[in-house]
């Protein structure tokens, strides 16, 4: 735990509006549906998820590793390459996915015809849509990050998987 103080105390949030209301429920249902999509391979999904965590500086997402990705060979050497993916030895498909991630989060104008063509060299339309939805799902915690209330309740990197409904299941250390 880092000891950072939240920028907004939980007591200042309005139950039913800020917390526990229909908007929060709808966002949760969206997130659950997105993680059930499975047209992308687990490594690409994990690398995109961790790129979102880096850009947003999300401590929770940065402290998690998708179990499926670890089982598919994801390791911490891959994680360290994400910040400098443009010059990494990642496959061209992963680099294209990360470019789309950056465009969605930082500058939509980067999603130009050249990126579109690059993506279509490596992914189907369904896979491109899944990347976009993954970025949106892994970006939904931006308000928590902005308020600095996203500190993970665990001290070590933890495994993450999802049940059949898409609800998160936290495992032991990664």
Buried (B, 14 or more C-beta within 10 A) or exposed (E): EEEEEEEBEEEEBEEEEBEEEEEEEEEEEBBBEBBEBEBBBBBBBBBBBBBBBBBBEBBBBBBBBBBBBBEBEBEEEBBEBBEEBEEBEBEEBBBBBBBBBBBBBEEEEBBEEEBEEBBEEBBEEEBBEBBBBBBBBBBBBBEBBEBBBBBBEBEEBBBBBBEEEBEEEEEEEB
